Amino acid sequence: MNRFSSFDWVPDFARGQVKEFRVRWALEEAGLPYSEMCISQDDKIAPAYLRKQPFGQVPCYDDGEVAMFESGAILLHIAEKSEVLMPRDPQGRARTMSWVFAALNSVEPAVSAVTHIDLFYKDEEWAKLRRPSAVEFLLLRLRQLAGWLGDREWLEDRFTAGDLMMTTVLRDVRQDDVIAQFPTLRAYRARGEARPAFQKAMRDHLALFANADAAA
């Protein structure tokens, strides 16, 4: 059984964006059974949990054979189990892995730099000075990504774990004026969100917090 950790509650702005969603979506795409371990904000700093996830984040993961953490690593592990997420030929595997890392290393840092300013520091003077250059770099990365995508449906010739990861990263672009400049990427993101596995995973992800709110 594939088992991963998730938070039992997060603030409204984080709902739908927590990194465990990547694992949940991947398992739904792969058609693999799973269970989840819901933890509280206090649990995440407990010694027992830190032995599983040294940074007190989600997700950590265990399938009975391996125990691991970090959503990108977990996603690639799951992809190795499912041809839906990763082709079996060497070139297809290599391209899938390349796109997962591109999402995490080339695109997500640029997205996060702007999002963190807007969510947490927008009234700070340093943030007002930093934001224009952060937005400029984000636009560069999105322009490069859109240039590669062109009129493709997916990043390669079929949906892979690379598209799953890239879709979750693009969902963190909260600035409407930014994403509006890239209709190709907006449509690409919408295609990912329209997949049945995404829809199922998102319903289950959000249900965690609805249940917590109802119990409060």
Backbone bond lengths (Angstrom), bond angles and torsions (degrees), N, CA, C in turn:
res aa  C-N    CA-C-N  psi(-1)  N-CA   C-N-CA  omega(-1)  CA-C   N-CA-C  phi
1 M - - - 1.465 - - 1.520 110.29 -
2 N 1.308 116.54 132.00 1.456 121.93 175.59 1.523 108.72 -82.47
3 R 1.316 116.26 126.64 1.459 120.64 -177.03 1.528 108.97 -130.50
4 F 1.319 116.12 135.20 1.460 119.90 179.53 1.519 109.39 -138.54
5 S 1.317 115.13 160.79 1.464 120.80 -179.50 1.520 110.54 -94.25
6 S 1.319 115.37 149.09 1.456 122.35 175.24 1.523 107.90 -145.50
7 F 1.320 116.60 156.33 1.456 120.57 176.01 1.525 109.79 -79.64
8 D 1.318 115.96 144.59 1.464 118.97 177.30 1.528 112.26 -83.30
9 W 1.335 117.02 -11.08 1.460 121.13 176.93 1.515 109.15 -160.46
10 V 1.327 116.48 140.49 1.469 122.85 171.09 1.526 107.34 -142.40
11 P 1.333 118.33 160.57 1.478 120.39 176.85 1.529 111.07 -62.17
12 D 1.310 115.43 161.19 1.466 120.94 -176.37 1.529 112.35 -54.60
13 F 1.339 117.63 -41.99 1.456 119.68 -174.25 1.529 112.61 -65.44
14 A 1.344 116.87 -20.80 1.464 120.60 -177.86 1.526 112.86 -94.19
15 R 1.302 117.87 -10.93 1.461 120.66 -176.70 1.530 110.22 -68.76
16 G 1.305 114.85 130.05 1.454 120.21 -174.40 1.512 113.31 89.94
17 Q 1.330 117.71 -5.89 1.463 121.65 -176.24 1.528 112.94 -120.79
18 V 1.316 118.55 -5.83 1.468 120.73 -176.83 1.530 108.98 -63.91
19 K 1.319 116.33 140.58 1.460 120.78 -172.05 1.526 113.87 -63.94
20 E 1.330 119.00 -22.58 1.461 118.55 177.33 1.522 111.14 -62.04
21 F 1.329 117.57 -22.29 1.458 119.43 -179.74 1.524 111.07 -59.87
22 R 1.315 117.60 -33.62 1.466 120.33 179.23 1.523 111.26 -59.42
23 V 1.314 115.75 -42.39 1.460 120.94 -179.88 1.527 110.35 -69.26
24 R 1.307 116.33 -44.06 1.462 121.49 179.10 1.538 110.33 -58.25
25 W 1.334 116.24 -47.88 1.466 120.93 -179.92 1.528 110.35 -62.18
26 A 1.319 117.49 -44.37 1.468 120.79 -179.58 1.522 111.24 -60.10
27 L 1.308 117.53 -43.37 1.461 120.87 179.97 1.525 111.18 -65.99
28 E 1.329 116.91 -35.94 1.466 119.94 175.74 1.524 110.59 -66.19
29 E 1.331 117.65 -43.73 1.468 120.52 178.27 1.529 110.69 -60.64
30 A 1.317 116.07 -40.76 1.459 121.06 -177.15 1.525 112.61 -77.75
31 G 1.326 117.37 -13.34 1.448 120.50 -177.65 1.514 113.15 68.89
32 L 1.327 116.80 31.06 1.463 121.74 -178.63 1.522 110.14 -99.15
33 P 1.316 117.95 139.74 1.469 120.45 178.59 1.524 110.65 -69.58
34 Y 1.322 116.23 150.10 1.463 118.99 179.86 1.515 110.37 -154.81
35 S 1.294 113.56 162.18 1.459 121.59 170.75 1.517 107.07 -135.46
36 E 1.317 116.25 165.23 1.457 118.88 -178.94 1.517 111.27 -129.12
37 M 1.293 113.66 153.02 1.455 122.30 178.04 1.525 106.93 -112.16
38 C 1.325 117.05 104.73 1.461 120.86 -179.16 1.524 109.40 -81.07
39 I 1.308 116.02 130.01 1.456 120.43 179.53 1.525 109.92 -124.21
40 S 1.309 115.52 154.30 1.462 121.27 178.81 1.533 109.54 -92.01
41 Q 1.312 115.96 173.37 1.457 120.59 176.67 1.529 111.32 -65.79
42 D 1.329 117.07 -25.95 1.466 120.28 174.31 1.527 110.98 -76.57
43 D 1.322 116.58 -38.95 1.465 120.29 -179.30 1.523 112.21 -59.88
44 K 1.332 116.81 -33.40 1.465 119.53 -171.82 1.534 112.71 -67.24
45 I 1.334 117.25 -17.74 1.468 119.25 178.51 1.527 111.88 -106.54
46 A 1.321 116.26 6.75 1.463 120.04 177.41 1.528 109.76 -73.23
47 P 1.330 118.18 143.14 1.468 120.78 -178.67 1.526 113.25 -53.49
48 A 1.322 117.36 -38.09 1.471 119.81 -178.38 1.525 111.04 -63.08
49 Y 1.337 116.46 -38.77 1.461 118.11 179.70 1.523 111.47 -76.63
50 L 1.311 117.30 -36.82 1.468 120.29 179.81 1.522 112.06 -64.47
51 R 1.313 117.58 -21.15 1.468 119.62 174.07 1.531 110.90 -72.13
52 K 1.327 116.32 -21.09 1.460 120.81 177.87 1.523 111.77 -95.10
53 Q 1.325 116.31 -35.59 1.464 122.28 -178.17 1.527 107.33 -138.39
54 P 1.327 117.68 96.53 1.468 121.32 -170.57 1.523 115.09 -57.91
55 F 1.342 117.72 -20.22 1.466 120.80 -175.52 1.525 112.39 -103.17
56 G 1.329 117.25 5.94 1.450 120.03 177.51 1.518 114.04 66.36
57 Q 1.324 116.31 31.16 1.461 121.16 -178.83 1.532 109.63 -111.24
58 V 1.314 116.03 177.45 1.458 121.78 168.02 1.524 107.41 -120.75
59 P 1.344 116.08 148.44 1.458 127.15 6.19 1.524 112.24 -99.58
60 C 1.343 114.81 158.65 1.446 120.96 154.47 1.523 105.79 -111.11
61 Y 1.315 117.28 165.83 1.469 120.17 -168.36 1.518 109.99 -148.02
62 D 1.330 115.08 146.28 1.467 121.38 177.58 1.522 107.64 -149.56
63 D 1.323 117.40 129.42 1.465 119.57 177.01 1.524 112.59 -118.70
64 G 1.339 115.70 15.32 1.452 119.98 -179.45 1.514 113.33 91.67
65 E 1.318 116.76 -20.05 1.466 121.73 177.49 1.520 111.02 -110.41
66 V 1.337 115.96 -40.95 1.459 120.54 179.93 1.519 109.11 -130.94
67 A 1.316 115.65 150.24 1.460 123.21 171.09 1.520 106.68 -121.62
68 M 1.323 117.17 132.71 1.454 119.70 -174.58 1.523 110.44 -153.40
69 F 1.328 116.04 173.01 1.458 122.70 176.54 1.511 108.55 -142.78
70 E 1.319 117.08 172.15 1.462 127.25 -175.00 1.529 110.32 81.47
71 S 1.322 115.56 121.05 1.460 121.10 -172.31 1.522 113.19 -61.18
72 G 1.320 117.69 -36.50 1.458 119.50 -179.99 1.515 112.34 -65.75
73 A 1.324 116.30 -43.64 1.465 120.28 178.58 1.522 110.56 -64.88
74 I 1.328 116.40 -42.24 1.460 120.31 179.50 1.528 110.21 -64.19
75 L 1.323 117.03 -42.64 1.455 120.62 179.82 1.530 110.95 -58.70
76 L 1.316 117.54 -44.83 1.458 120.07 179.61 1.523 111.52 -65.92
77 H 1.323 117.35 -35.61 1.461 120.59 176.99 1.529 110.48 -63.31
78 I 1.329 116.20 -45.21 1.462 119.81 178.27 1.529 110.35 -64.94
79 A 1.328 116.57 -39.68 1.466 120.50 -179.44 1.520 111.58 -61.00
80 E 1.323 116.75 -32.86 1.469 119.91 177.92 1.524 111.16 -63.57
81 K 1.321 117.19 -20.86 1.464 121.29 -178.73 1.523 112.71 -90.59
82 S 1.328 117.42 -9.80 1.462 119.91 -169.51 1.520 111.41 -140.12
83 E 1.324 116.00 123.12 1.461 119.89 177.12 1.521 111.50 -70.27
84 V 1.328 117.15 -17.39 1.465 120.24 175.16 1.528 110.27 -60.71
85 L 1.325 116.09 -35.13 1.460 121.45 -175.41 1.519 114.08 -99.08
86 M 1.329 117.52 -21.28 1.461 120.14 -177.61 1.524 110.35 -150.20
87 P 1.331 117.90 121.87 1.463 119.97 175.67 1.535 110.78 -59.41
88 R 1.305 115.68 156.91 1.466 119.88 -177.29 1.522 113.59 -91.12
89 D 1.323 118.26 -15.20 1.466 119.27 177.72 1.527 109.42 -75.66
90 P 1.332 117.90 150.22 1.475 121.04 -175.09 1.528 113.48 -56.64
91 Q 1.335 116.98 -41.67 1.460 118.80 -178.66 1.526 111.16 -67.63
92 G 1.333 116.42 -41.86 1.459 119.48 178.58 1.517 112.01 -62.69
93 R 1.336 116.77 -40.76 1.462 121.06 177.39 1.523 110.21 -62.79
94 A 1.331 115.64 -44.38 1.466 120.05 -177.58 1.525 111.30 -63.53
95 R 1.330 116.80 -41.67 1.461 119.63 -179.90 1.525 111.41 -68.34
96 T 1.332 116.28 -38.64 1.463 119.16 176.78 1.515 110.87 -60.24
97 M 1.314 116.91 -48.29 1.463 120.36 179.74 1.523 110.70 -62.40
98 S 1.332 116.69 -39.25 1.468 120.29 179.74 1.526 110.93 -60.26
99 W 1.335 117.08 -42.25 1.460 119.92 -177.57 1.526 112.23 -73.00
100 V 1.326 117.01 -33.22 1.469 118.43 174.56 1.526 109.81 -61.30
101 F 1.320 116.62 -46.24 1.462 119.63 179.64 1.521 111.62 -69.36
102 A 1.326 118.02 -33.94 1.466 120.05 177.19 1.521 110.77 -62.86
103 A 1.331 116.40 -41.98 1.461 119.59 177.93 1.519 110.99 -60.58
104 L 1.325 116.32 -43.82 1.464 121.07 -175.88 1.522 113.28 -77.11
105 N 1.333 117.31 -35.63 1.467 120.29 -170.89 1.530 114.07 -103.79
106 S 1.327 117.96 -31.68 1.465 120.34 -176.10 1.519 112.91 -99.31
107 V 1.335 117.30 -32.19 1.458 120.15 -174.55 1.526 112.14 -106.03
108 E 1.332 118.01 -47.89 1.470 119.39 -174.06 1.524 113.93 -59.56
109 P 1.339 120.99 -40.89 1.471 118.45 178.85 1.529 112.76 -59.55
110 A 1.327 116.98 -37.17 1.465 120.13 179.04 1.521 111.01 -68.25
111 V 1.336 116.36 -39.40 1.462 120.75 177.01 1.523 110.09 -64.99
112 S 1.316 116.32 -46.97 1.465 121.36 -175.67 1.526 111.91 -63.82
113 A 1.327 116.81 -36.70 1.468 119.55 -177.86 1.526 110.84 -58.78
114 V 1.334 116.70 -43.60 1.464 120.22 -179.57 1.527 110.56 -75.55
115 T 1.315 116.83 -42.39 1.469 120.40 -177.47 1.522 111.43 -62.38
116 H 1.321 117.23 -41.75 1.462 120.36 179.88 1.525 111.26 -63.74
117 I 1.317 116.18 -40.77 1.465 118.95 176.91 1.522 110.18 -60.95
118 D 1.324 116.76 -48.25 1.462 120.61 -174.87 1.524 112.76 -68.39
119 L 1.321 117.17 -33.80 1.457 120.39 -177.32 1.524 113.38 -82.74
120 F 1.324 116.25 -37.93 1.462 119.38 -167.64 1.532 115.55 -118.62
121 Y 1.332 118.51 -22.48 1.466 119.23 -169.47 1.532 114.19 -132.29
122 K 1.316 118.72 15.05 1.462 120.46 -169.30 1.524 113.43 -60.27
123 D 1.330 118.20 -24.30 1.465 120.23 -179.07 1.522 113.59 -92.34
124 E 1.335 116.16 -4.19 1.469 120.20 178.60 1.528 109.74 -77.91
125 E 1.308 115.52 141.62 1.458 119.35 -178.06 1.526 111.76 -63.44
126 W 1.334 116.47 -40.46 1.471 118.95 -179.79 1.526 110.99 -62.90
127 A 1.346 116.19 -35.21 1.460 120.35 -178.98 1.535 110.63 -68.36
128 K 1.322 117.04 -38.39 1.462 120.48 177.82 1.525 110.77 -63.30
129 L 1.321 116.52 -34.03 1.463 120.56 178.67 1.533 111.33 -77.01
130 R 1.312 116.30 -34.30 1.470 121.65 -176.05 1.519 112.76 -79.78
131 R 1.322 117.47 -31.82 1.462 120.53 -169.67 1.533 114.21 -58.63
132 P 1.329 121.62 -44.47 1.467 119.35 -177.78 1.526 113.50 -57.07
133 S 1.322 118.05 -41.81 1.460 119.32 179.86 1.525 111.07 -72.52
134 A 1.343 116.87 -32.51 1.462 119.79 176.83 1.523 110.52 -65.87
135 V 1.328 116.82 -41.77 1.463 121.02 177.79 1.522 110.28 -65.21
136 E 1.320 117.10 -40.92 1.461 121.34 179.59 1.532 110.54 -59.44
137 F 1.337 116.70 -42.89 1.465 119.86 179.76 1.528 110.74 -69.05
138 L 1.327 117.19 -38.74 1.464 120.29 176.98 1.529 110.18 -61.29
139 L 1.308 117.34 -43.90 1.459 120.60 178.26 1.517 111.57 -60.83
140 L 1.320 116.85 -38.35 1.464 120.27 176.93 1.521 110.98 -60.86
141 R 1.334 116.31 -48.87 1.462 120.07 -178.68 1.534 111.20 -62.97
142 L 1.329 116.92 -41.24 1.459 119.46 179.98 1.527 110.79 -68.99
143 R 1.307 117.05 -35.56 1.460 120.57 177.04 1.537 110.55 -64.26
144 Q 1.326 115.59 -41.18 1.463 119.24 178.27 1.528 111.26 -65.30
145 L 1.331 116.08 -42.48 1.462 120.22 179.41 1.523 110.73 -64.65
146 A 1.327 116.52 -44.42 1.467 120.14 178.82 1.524 110.93 -63.31
147 G 1.321 116.82 -35.35 1.454 120.51 178.10 1.521 111.78 -63.42
148 W 1.329 116.32 -39.36 1.460 119.14 177.08 1.526 110.68 -69.28
149 L 1.328 116.48 -44.91 1.461 119.79 -174.97 1.525 111.49 -63.13
150 G 1.327 117.08 -44.02 1.461 119.80 178.67 1.516 111.30 52.91
151 D 1.339 116.34 -126.43 1.461 120.28 179.00 1.519 112.34 -100.69
152 R 1.364 116.73 15.93 1.463 119.43 175.80 1.527 110.56 -69.14
153 E 1.321 115.78 152.17 1.460 119.86 172.80 1.513 110.27 -77.05
154 W 1.342 116.37 -41.68 1.459 123.43 -179.68 1.517 109.03 -129.38
155 L 1.319 116.44 173.84 1.465 120.45 -175.18 1.519 112.28 -64.16
156 E 1.327 116.66 -32.69 1.459 121.53 172.54 1.531 107.79 -118.76
157 D 1.312 118.36 -150.35 1.458 119.59 -174.50 1.524 113.41 -87.03
158 R 1.339 117.24 4.61 1.465 121.80 178.77 1.522 108.10 -164.04
159 F 1.327 116.72 164.09 1.456 121.62 177.34 1.525 109.98 -66.70
160 T 1.341 115.72 135.61 1.458 121.48 176.94 1.524 109.46 -140.77
161 A 1.319 115.12 179.62 1.465 120.84 174.54 1.520 111.38 -58.22
162 G 1.321 117.53 -26.88 1.462 119.66 176.06 1.511 112.02 -62.75
163 D 1.324 117.03 -40.69 1.458 120.83 177.53 1.526 110.95 -69.25
164 L 1.325 116.21 -38.18 1.462 119.26 177.75 1.526 110.38 -59.21
165 M 1.324 115.77 -48.56 1.458 118.90 -179.27 1.526 111.53 -65.86
166 M 1.343 116.88 -42.73 1.462 119.39 -177.97 1.522 111.05 -65.53
167 T 1.322 117.52 -37.36 1.458 120.09 178.08 1.523 111.09 -61.55
168 T 1.330 116.84 -44.25 1.467 118.95 179.68 1.521 111.30 -64.54
169 V 1.311 117.84 -34.79 1.463 120.61 177.70 1.528 110.20 -67.81
170 L 1.321 117.01 -44.89 1.466 119.98 -179.44 1.523 112.02 -66.21
171 R 1.321 117.66 -25.53 1.459 119.95 176.86 1.534 111.50 -67.08
172 D 1.321 116.80 -17.87 1.459 120.56 177.77 1.525 112.71 -83.86
173 V 1.332 117.51 -4.82 1.464 119.66 174.36 1.523 106.75 -78.68
174 R 1.314 116.36 96.72 1.462 122.03 -173.97 1.522 112.81 -91.40
175 Q 1.301 117.08 -6.77 1.460 121.03 -175.83 1.534 108.94 -87.13
176 D 1.313 117.25 106.11 1.468 121.29 -176.37 1.522 111.88 -59.38
177 D 1.331 116.77 -35.76 1.455 119.15 -177.90 1.528 111.73 -69.81
178 V 1.324 116.98 -22.23 1.469 121.34 177.83 1.521 110.50 -80.36
179 I 1.319 117.51 -56.48 1.461 120.43 -175.55 1.519 111.45 -66.42
180 A 1.339 117.42 -26.28 1.468 120.53 179.10 1.527 111.86 -63.17
181 Q 1.323 116.79 -22.17 1.462 120.53 179.31 1.520 112.38 -75.60
182 F 1.344 116.41 -8.22 1.464 120.08 -174.94 1.533 109.96 -131.14
183 P 1.333 117.05 74.72 1.467 119.55 -179.50 1.520 112.89 -58.88
184 T 1.316 117.28 -29.58 1.463 120.03 177.07 1.520 110.88 -62.54
185 L 1.322 117.37 -44.02 1.457 121.16 -179.80 1.518 111.45 -72.86
186 R 1.316 116.99 -35.75 1.462 119.82 178.12 1.527 110.04 -63.56
187 A 1.338 117.20 -41.41 1.467 120.72 177.89 1.524 111.23 -68.59
188 Y 1.327 116.15 -38.51 1.470 120.65 177.57 1.529 110.61 -61.83
189 R 1.325 116.38 -45.77 1.466 120.90 177.81 1.520 110.59 -60.42
190 A 1.331 116.90 -42.27 1.465 120.99 179.86 1.527 111.30 -63.73
191 R 1.336 117.55 -35.58 1.469 119.45 177.42 1.517 111.03 -64.07
192 G 1.318 116.41 -40.74 1.459 119.29 177.33 1.517 111.43 -63.51
193 E 1.323 116.47 -43.62 1.461 121.38 -178.04 1.530 111.96 -69.04
194 A 1.327 117.42 -21.44 1.460 121.11 -179.03 1.527 112.91 -83.03
195 R 1.320 117.97 -10.31 1.458 119.97 -178.53 1.536 109.60 -65.27
196 P 1.333 117.59 138.28 1.475 119.90 -179.24 1.524 113.35 -55.16
197 A 1.326 117.63 -38.12 1.467 119.91 -179.75 1.522 110.95 -65.31
198 F 1.329 117.11 -38.12 1.466 120.49 175.38 1.520 110.21 -61.50
199 Q 1.319 116.12 -47.79 1.460 120.44 -177.10 1.524 111.34 -60.86
200 K 1.321 117.08 -43.39 1.468 120.76 178.91 1.520 110.52 -64.71
201 A 1.321 116.30 -46.29 1.459 120.18 -179.10 1.522 111.36 -62.25
202 M 1.331 117.57 -40.15 1.456 120.39 -179.13 1.523 111.11 -67.72
203 R 1.322 117.40 -40.58 1.460 119.14 177.44 1.529 111.24 -58.90
204 D 1.323 115.78 -45.43 1.466 119.82 -178.91 1.523 111.42 -68.01
205 H 1.316 116.41 -38.16 1.466 121.69 178.41 1.532 110.57 -61.54
206 L 1.321 116.79 -48.71 1.465 120.59 -177.60 1.530 111.55 -71.35
207 A 1.322 117.16 -27.92 1.453 120.34 179.80 1.528 111.30 -62.49
208 L 1.326 116.98 -30.59 1.470 120.20 177.06 1.525 110.91 -54.39
209 F 1.310 115.58 -45.94 1.461 120.42 -173.34 1.528 111.47 -81.11
210 A 1.326 115.78 -31.19 1.464 118.64 174.70 1.516 110.71 -63.16
211 N 1.329 115.89 -40.71 1.467 119.86 177.80 1.523 111.14 -65.10
212 A 1.333 115.86 -40.40 1.465 119.97 179.30 1.530 111.03 -65.11
213 D 1.328 116.31 -40.74 1.464 120.48 179.18 1.532 110.59 -64.19
214 A 1.338 115.02 -40.33 1.461 118.94 -178.11 1.523 111.22 -67.34
215 A 1.331 115.71 -31.43 1.463 119.68 -178.33 1.520 112.49 -81.39
216 A 1.324 116.42 -16.98 1.471 120.04 -175.78 1.527 111.63 -72.38
